[in-house]
C-alpha cells in the first residue's frame, strides 16, 4: 500500500508521486542549452526528489553528461584543507557510482587521473573539472 511521504525524498514504489514529466523535460532542455538552473520552492514540495529524477535522466539518457550529487551541507564546518579533501573523495565516489549505474568501468586513464589529482583549493578544483572535461 502506498503512503504519502512528508519528509525527505519519495520512493515511487512506496509513496504517492506526481510525475513531473513536463518540468523534467524542461530541466533537461535547460541543461542541454547550458542554462543556469535554480530549483526553488517551499519546504516539502519535492525539490530533492525532482533533482534526483533529473540526475537519473541525465545519467541514463544523456551519455554526454556526467551528473553527480554532492551535499555541501556536510562540509559546512570544515576547515578548507578538510573541505577539499572530503570533497575530492566524494567526487571520486560519485563518478565511480555513475559508471556502475551505467554498467561501465572506469578506464585506467580516468582512474589514475582521479587517484592522482589533488583538489586543495578553488583553483585546483576548477583545473580538476577542466581536465576531467578533456
Buried (B, 14 or more C-beta within 10 A) or exposed (E): EEEEBEEEBBEEEEBEBEEBEEBBEEBBEEBEEEEEEEEEEEEEEBBBBBBBBBBEBBBEEEEEBBBBEEEEEEBEEEEEEEBBBBBBEBBBEBBBEBBEEEEEEBEEEBBEBBEEBEBEEEEEBEEBEEEBEE
